[in-house]
Amino acid sequence: RKRLFSMAITAKDNRDLGRPSAWSASIDRIISDANEQGENPRLFIISAGNIKDPSAWASYPASNTTDGIHDPAQAWNALTVGAMTNLVNITESDAQHYQPIAPKGGLSPFSTTSQTWGSHWPLKPDVVFEGGNAANDGLGAVWMPSLSLLTINSDVSKYLFSTTNATSPASAPAARMAAQLMSYYPDLWPETIRGLIVHSAEWTLAMKQAFLPVTGRPNKADIACMIRHCGFGEPSIERAL
């Protein structure tokens, strides 16, 4: 039976604020195989949901803090994937006045978080992968192809390739990493594969600079804030293997 599922679609709003919904509860049951008493547990990867308003990108990272993860990515048992970015080089010839919004290694402007949730709801996202960046010229924020990820165009009769961004494409390398680990370790439970992905993750310097105090030792609230924005960091297939 299939052990790995990936879904890059969520609701359009963040009204659940971490509370279970019929959708997220159903996913939790599928993952734990509640109907068959856990005989066939599964790994379910879900994108966290996106911030689509350009005016919100311009208020980065405050907009990430206030825009919550979308249903059903609050599912306790799911591996919820947010977005970070290493894309900071703008190559468009007509974009000389633009600067990348997120720093190299920072949380992507498109990524939703669980900072507004009550402390009794899960820490989400679990991890972050590359999801692209946006740019700002001081007047407003825009999306640019050079700060996005390359993908196959939906209409190959016009163009073979296109670009994409946000948490949906970030969930794709997460699913790829899970598949690689399942191939390398075919006897491991899906829960263990999830654990390898999360425990291989590390916070980048940019994440620490954004969410931890400049001086002094960070406290539990500081660490929780960083996790609710960036998960446990960016995973590494080398460390996981």
N, C-alpha and C positions, 0 to 999 in steps of 0.2 A: 504494500500500500504506500501511497505517497506520504512522505514525512515532511516535506518542505512546501510552504505556500508563501506567496508574496502578493501584496495588494497595494497599489499606488493610487488609491482613491479614498477620499474621506468626505464627510459632510462639509458644507460651505461655511459653517459657523462654529463658534466655540462655546455654545451656551451650556454644555454639560458640566464644565468646570471640574472635570475629573470624575464626576459621578458615573456609575455604570449606566449604560443604555441597553435597550433590547439588542442592538447591533453588537456592542462590545461584549455583552454577556454571552451572546451566541458564539462569538469568536473564542472567548475564554473556554466555553464548553468543547468546542472543536479541538482546541489545542490540548486540553487535558483528557480528551476522549471520555467525557463524563458518561456518555450513553453506554460505553462498553467497559466501564470500570477501569479506565486507563490502560487498556490493552495496547492501543496504538496512539501514543501521544505524538504531537506534531509541533513543528516550528513554524510560526506564522509571523512574517515580517510585514509591517505596515508603515507607510509614510506618515509623518506627524501632521501634515497639513500645512498650508502655505499662507503667507502674508502677501496679498496681491495688489494692495493699494500703493502706488508709487509715493504718495505723500507720506505714508507710513515708513517706507524705506528711508526717507530723508531724516526721520527722527531716530534712526538706528543708534544704539540698541534698545532705546526705550520702547519702541514699538514691539520688539521681540518679547519684552517683559510683559506687556499688557495683552498681547494676542495669544490666546490659549490654544493648545493642541486640539485638533478637531476629532470628533467622533468618527470611527471607533478606536482611534489610536490610544485611548485611555485604558484599553483592555490590559488587565494586570499581567496576563501570561504572554502577551504579544511582545515581540522585539520591535519597539517603536524607534523609527529612524528619523532624526532631524538632519539639518544641513549645516555644514561648515564650508569654508572656501580657502583655496590657495591661489585663486585666480585674481590677480591684481594688475596685470599688464593690459592696458587699453591700446588696441592697435588700429581702431577706426581712424581714418584720415581726417574726419571732420569733428573729432572729439577732443581737440587739444585742451579745452577748458574743463574737461571732466576729470574727476578723481575717483578711484574706487572707494566705495562706502566702507566695506569691511576690510580690516587689515589682513595680511597673509596669515593664514592659520586661525582666523577668527570665525565666530558664528556668522552664518550667512544672513543677510537682511531678509531673506524669504522664510526663515525657520520659525515656527511657532514653539511655545514653551509651556511649562506647567507652573510658572512662578505665581500665578494668580489662584492656584488651587489650594484648598485646605491641606494642612500638613498630613492629614490621615489618608489622603489619596496618593496614588503611586508617584514615584519620581520618574518623570518622562521628559524628554526622550531617553531611551536607554543608551544610544550611541549616535554619533553624527558621521556622515560621509560627505564627500564633495557635492555641493549643490549649486555652485555658482555665486556670482556677486552682482551688485548693481553699481551705478555711478551717479555722481552728483556734481553739478556745475555751480552750486551756490543758489540757484533759483529753483531747482527741482531735481528729482531723482528719475533715472531712466534705466531700462534694461538694455544690454548691449551683447551682441553675439560673441565678442572677444572675451567676455566675462562669463560665458555660458559653456555648457558641455555639448560635445558633438554627438549626434545621434542619427539614426536612419530617418529620412523624411517619410511622412505618412503617404505621400503621393509620389512614388518613385518615377512616374512618367514625366514629372516636371523637374525634380531635383533628387539626387540620390541621398544627399545629406541635409541635415538641418541642425538647429541648436535647441537646447532645452535647459531648464534650471529648476531650482527649488527642491522640495523634499521627495517628490516622486522619482526623479533620476537618482537622488541620493540613496533611495531604497534598493536600486538595481545592483550596485556593487555590494551591498549588504547581502542580498540574496546570492550573488555570485560567490562571496566569501563563505557563506553557509554551505553552498553546494560543493565548494572545494574541500571544506573540512569534512563533510559527509562522505566524500569520495576517498579522502585520505584515511579517515577513521570510520569505516562503514559500520562498526559495531557499537558506536557511541549512541546514547539516547539523544533525542532532539534537545532535551533540556541541557545536556552537557555541551552540545554544539553552541547553543545560545550562551552558555557560561564562558566558553572559550572566546567567543566574539567580544563579549562585554569585558572580560578580564584582560584581553589583549589591548583594550583601548587606553589611551593616555591623553591627558589634556595638553594642548599646545601652550606655548608661552603667551600667545595672544589671548587665549581664553583665560589664563590665570591673571593676566594684566587687566582684563576687562571686569572680572567678577570677584577677585580677591583683594584684600586691603594692600596698599602699597607698602606699608610698614607693619611690623608685628606679625605674630602667628595667627593665621586664619582660625576662626572658631567654627563650630558646627553649623551655624546659620549661614556663614560665608560659603562653606563647602556645599551645603544644600542648595543655595542659590545658584552656584555654578552648575551643579548637576541638573537642576530644573531648567537651565538654559541649554547646556551643552551635553547632557547625558554624562557618561563616564569618559567621554572623549572620542578620539578617532581611533578605530581599531586597526590592527596590523596583522595581515595574514602570516607574516614571518614569525611574529611573537606567538600567534595562536597555534601554529604548527609545531 
